[in-house]
Amino acid sequence: MSEPNLKTRFHNEVITGAPESLLPRNLSEDWLDFLLHEFQCMHNKNGSDNFSLLVSAVLKILSSRSGTTELEMTADELIRCLNNYSMELSLEKLNRVGAVKSSSPTNETILTNRVIKMTEIY
């Protein structure tokens, strides 16, 4: 699938939905894996043409809380939010494969330094 089609699909299927559509537990398996892959590229500094999709997801969550689409934050704050989202996506993947059971974030707790309850599963 070409890049513009992927970006359009993500926008139509995820970004334009309710803010809850961006919670990891509400993402399809395909979008969860895609976002995890993009975060891996970001952290490994491999570069990605889809970094804008990660930022869009985080900004949608933040703007739903503030009630405005105009946000101000430092680069450090944006990176912190991106890293928190990456952690939440990773925990959701571990939940789905049965490696751990962890509490899921809400719109109010995602992207924060929330307390996460986890149980290891064997």
C-alpha positions in Angstrom: 0.0 0.0 0.0 1.4 3.4 -0.9 2.2 6.0 1.7 -0.7 8.4 0.9 -3.2 5.6 1.1 -1.8 4.4 4.4 -2.0 7.9 5.9 -5.5 8.4 4.5 -6.6 5.0 5.9 -5.2 5.8 9.3 -6.9 9.2 9.3 -10.2 7.8 8.2 -10.2 4.7 10.4 -8.6 6.0 13.6 -8.0 9.7 13.8 -11.4 10.9 12.7 -13.1 8.6 15.3 -13.8 9.4 18.9 -10.7 10.0 21.0 -11.3 6.6 22.5 -10.4 5.0 19.2 -6.7 5.8 19.9 -6.7 3.9 23.2 -4.5 0.9 22.6 -7.3 -1.6 23.6 -9.5 -0.1 20.9 -7.0 -0.4 18.0 -7.2 -3.2 15.5 -4.4 -5.7 15.5 -3.1 -4.2 12.3 -3.0 -0.6 13.6 -1.5 -1.7 16.9 1.3 -3.6 15.1 1.8 -0.7 12.6 2.2 1.9 15.4 4.5 -0.3 17.4 6.7 -0.7 14.3 6.7 3.0 13.7 7.8 3.6 17.3 10.5 1.0 16.9 11.8 2.9 13.8 11.7 6.2 15.8 13.6 4.7 18.8 16.2 3.0 16.5 16.6 6.2 14.5 15.8 4.2 11.3 13.6 7.0 10.2 10.0 6.7 9.1 7.8 8.5 6.7 4.9 7.9 9.1 6.2 9.8 12.1 3.4 12.3 11.4 0.9 9.6 12.2 2.4 9.0 15.6 2.3 12.7 16.4 -1.3 13.0 15.1 -2.4 10.2 17.4 -0.8 11.9 20.4 -2.1 15.3 19.5 -5.6 14.0 19.0 -5.6 12.5 22.5 -4.2 15.7 24.0 -6.6 18.0 22.2 -9.6 15.9 23.3 -8.6 16.6 26.9 -8.1 20.4 26.4 -11.1 20.9 24.1 -9.0 22.7 21.5 -6.9 21.7 18.5 -4.3 24.3 19.2 -1.7 23.0 21.7 1.5 24.4 23.0 4.2 22.1 24.4 8.0 21.8 24.5 9.7 19.3 22.3 10.6 17.4 25.6 6.9 17.2 26.5 6.0 15.9 23.1 8.7 13.2 23.3 7.5 12.2 26.8 4.0 11.8 25.4 5.2 9.8 22.5 7.2 7.5 24.8 4.2 7.1 27.1 2.0 6.2 24.1 4.7 3.7 23.0 4.7 2.0 26.4 0.9 1.8 26.4 0.9 0.2 23.0 3.5 -2.3 24.1 1.6 -3.2 27.2 -1.5 -3.8 25.1 0.4 -6.1 22.7 1.6 -8.1 25.8 -2.0 -8.3 27.0 -3.2 -9.6 23.7 -0.5 -12.3 23.4 -1.1 -13.4 27.0 2.3 -12.5 28.4 1.0 -10.2 31.0 -2.3 -8.8 32.3 -2.2 -5.0 32.9 -4.7 -2.3 33.6 -5.7 -0.3 30.5 -5.4 3.4 30.3 -8.4 5.7 29.9 -8.6 9.0 28.0 -7.7 10.8 31.2 -4.7 8.5 32.2 -3.1 7.8 28.8 0.1 9.8 28.1 0.5 10.4 31.9 2.8 8.8 34.4 0.0 6.5 35.6 0.2 3.6 38.0 0.0 0.4 36.0 -1.2 -2.8 37.7 0.4 -5.8 36.1 0.2 -9.6 36.6 2.6 -12.0 34.9 0.8 -14.8 33.1 2.4 -18.2 32.4 
